[in-house]
Amino acid sequence: MKKKVMSLALAAGVLFSSGELVHASLGDDIINTGDNYLGTPYKYGSAFGNTRTFDCSSFTSYVFSRHGITLPRTSSGQASTGTYVSKANLQKGDLVFYDTDFNGSINHVGIYAGNGKMLNAQSKGVAFADAFSPYYWGSRYVTARRVINDKAAAAKVVAAAPKPTTVYNSNGSVVSSGSVHKVQRGDTLWGISKKYKTTVANIQKLNLLKSTTIRVGQSLKVNGQAVTVKTQTAKPAPTKVASSTAATYTVKSGNTLYGISKSYGITVKQLMDSNNLKSTTILPGQKLIIEK
């Protein structure tokens, strides 16, 4: 199985170390997904799929479901899935389990986030916590399980491989090429920038975004060149050039376009067109081109 995962990763341009993902890590992505719900209120018995409130196991089951991994609904049920992993070998995305009332039963679960931290839904809402704090969680810790298997990791590597895209200009030639990310529910520009090792500002520049607001289903360029928008510069109105048969008249006090037009046997419209006038207002001293 590891050979299969390795071949898929190499095809996607991703490196492995000791059989574990280094880039496009599914564990990192799971933490990034859960991070989107920081501060969401806690409610015991919250239904699976309800993202307005969570309890500990509805939170973990929902977050993992976003990455194609199905977990039992309860913390005790989740503790029987996957494979055992020791505290010394914990990696991001592993499930950590606790007995909070010391009755011999597992009644709390969190997601290991690395560096001794876990992401969980607790009484104060979704938050990061010290997974082994001597003041609380450390004495209540029971076990950990790894539910990210080779099959799920390999699928994530292939899915996470940047999709090439090409931008064309109006004459059909290539303007630029790069990679795109299709926005999913819960995505943020910050999370996407971390996933592709870029910055929020760069993604905004590439996609001509004026804010950090994104929508589900939106395709965002995450590298390459900025999308160029070809604009047409308004052409200036043609300037009338006096012909060899044109005359010039200097407006005098009391003159009107109507009176001048009658004097030269032309219409007011002809006068206005010849002089690019938008109204019939004229001023003393103004020079008018008279074309017949």
N, C-alpha and C positions, 0 to 999 in steps of 0.2 A: 504493500500500500504506500509506503514512504517513497518508493521509486516512482510510483505514479504521480504522487503529489509533487515530487521534484521535477518531473518532466513537464507538468502543467505550469509550474512556477517559472521554469526556464523559458518556456514558450511565451510567457507573459512578461518576461524581463524582470523577474523578481528573484531575489536571493534568499536562500535558507541558511540557517546556522543550527547545527545539531538537530535537524529535522523540524525546527520550529520556524514560523514565519517571522522575518525581520521587517520586511516591507509589506504594505497592504495587509497588516495584521488584523485578523478578525477580532482578536481581543481588543485592540485599540478602537476598532469601529463600534464594538458593543458598548464600550465606555463612552464614546462620543455620542451614541444614540441616547444612552441613559442621561448623559449630561444635559441634554435638551430639556429635561423635565425637573431640573433642580428647583426646589421650593414648592413643588406640587404637594398639596396637603395629603396627610395620612388619613385613611379611613379603613378600619378593620372590615374585612369581607368585601372590599371593593371588587366589582366584577371585572373579569378579564376583558381587556379592550377599552375599558373606561380610563381615559387619560386625564380626567379632571381630578381624580383622587386615586391613590394607590395604597394597598398594604404591601408588606415586604415581598410576598410571593407573586402577587398580581403584577408588581413592578418587574421582577426578574423574568417572569414568563412572557410578559409583553415585550420587553426589550429584546430577548432572545428570539422571539417569534419574528421580529423585524429582520432577522438575519437567517431565517429558514430553519431555526432550531426550535422544536416543540418541547416544552417542559410541562410536567404535572402542575396543577394549580396550587398545591400547598407546599410549604417549605419541607415538611417531612417527606412528601412524595418526591420532591426534587432531590432530596438527599440520597435517594436510592437510584438515581440515574447516573449515567456517565461512568467515570473511573475515579478511584480514590487518588488524591494527590496530597503529599505531605506539606506541612507548613513551609518547610525549607525550599520546596520546589514550586510554590505558587506562581502563577503567571496571570497577566491581565486577562479577564474574561472567565476565570475560574469562579465557582460558587463557593462561598464560605458560610458555614452553618453554626448556629448558636442555640443554647438552652438558656433562655433568659430568666426563667424562674427556678432553675435547678431541680426540676422534677424528673429528669432523665429522658425527656422528650425534646426533639428539635422543634423550635417554634419561631425561628427567625433565620432569614437568608439574605445575603448581600452579594454583590459582584466585586471580586478582588480587582483593584484599580492600580496595583503596583505601589512600590515604596511603602508597604505596610498600611495602605489605605483601602477602604472599600466604599462602594457606592450603593446606598440602600434607601429603602423607604422606611423611615422610623417615625417616632411620635411627633417630631418637629417637621416632618415632610421629607421629601427626597433630598438627600445630602450626602456628602463625603464624610467618612468617619475614620478614626484610627481603629483598624481591624483588630488590634491586639492591645488596646489601651489597658494598662494595669488598673485603671479606675472603674472600668465597666466591661468592655467587650472581651478583654483578655481572659478573664476568669470564666467567661460563659462560652468561649469557643469550643466547638466539638470536633468538626471535621471539614474537609473541602472535597469538592468533586469537579472533575474536568468534563464538561459536556461538549466542548469544541473538539470534534473528532477530525481525522484526516480528510474524510469525505467533505465535511462542511468547509474546512479550511481551503481545500483545493478548489471547491466551487467558488469560494469568495475571491481567491486569487485571480481566477479567470474573469469573474464578474467585475473585479476592481481594476483590471487592466485598462488603462486609458483608451478610449475609442477614438481613432483618428478621424478627423473631419477636415474637409477642404472648403475654403471660401473662394468663390469666383467673382470676378468683376463683370461688368456688363458685356464685355466682348468675349467672355468665355475663358479668359486666361486665369491662372491660379494667383490669388492674392496672398493667401497664407494657409498654413496647415497647423494643427495643434490637437489638443485633446478636449473632450467635453465630458461634463458630468450632468446627468439628468436628476433634477431635484426631486427628492422623496419627502414624504411627510416627516416633519421633525428636523429636517436639515436646516442648518444656518450657514451663512457665509463663513463664519469663523471655523465651524467644524469642517466645511469643505476645504478651506484653505489649509488646515492642518493635515487633512487626508492626502492632499496633493503636494504638500511641502511648499506652499506658496503663501501669499499674503492676501488679506481681504481687499486691500487697495489695488493689488494687481488684477484680481478677478473683476473688480468694479471697472477697471480701465479696459480690460479685454472685452467686456460686455457692454460698455458704455452705460453702466449703472450709476444713477445719481443718488441712490440710497442703498441700504443693506436689505431692503425688502425683496424677497424672492418668493416664487410660487411653485407649488407641486407640479411636476411635469415639465418645468422650464429647463431648457438645455443651456448650460453655462460653459463657456470656454475656460479651461483652467491653465492652459499654457499656449504658447504660440504667439501670434501677433494680434494686435488689437483689430477688431472688426472695423473696416473703413467704410464710411458712408459717403457715397459719391453725391455731392450736391451740385446743383446747377446755379451758377451765378446769374442773377437777373440781368438781361441785356439792357443797356440804356436805350431810352427812346431815341429813334433816329432824329438827328438834327437837320432841320430844313436848310438847304443851301440855296441861296438865291440863284435863279437861272439867269441866263443872258437877257430874258425878256422881263425880269422882275424889277420893280421899283421900290424905293424905300420912302416911307412917309413918317415924319416926326409929329407925334400927337401934340395938339395944342389944347389949351384950356377950353372946355366946353365941347370937345369932340366926343363922339360916340362911335362904336363899331358900326352901328347901323348907318350913320351919316357918312362915314368914310367909305363903307361898302358901296353906297349909292353913288358917291363921287367917282368911284373907279369902275362902276358897272359890274361889280361882283357881289357875292352873297356874304352875309356875316359868317357863315360856316367856312367858306373859303378863306376868309381872313384868319379865323381862329385856327384852322388846320395849318395854314402857312406859317403861323407864328407859335404853334404849340400852346395855344391859350386854352385854359380849362374853364374860364369864365369870360364874360363880356366886359369885365372891368379893365380899363386902361388908364394910364396916368400921363399927365403933361410931360413932354420930353422923351417919352417912350418911342422907340423906332419900330415901325411895323413894315414887314416885307409885303409888298403888293404883287401877287402873282395872278395872271389872267389865264 
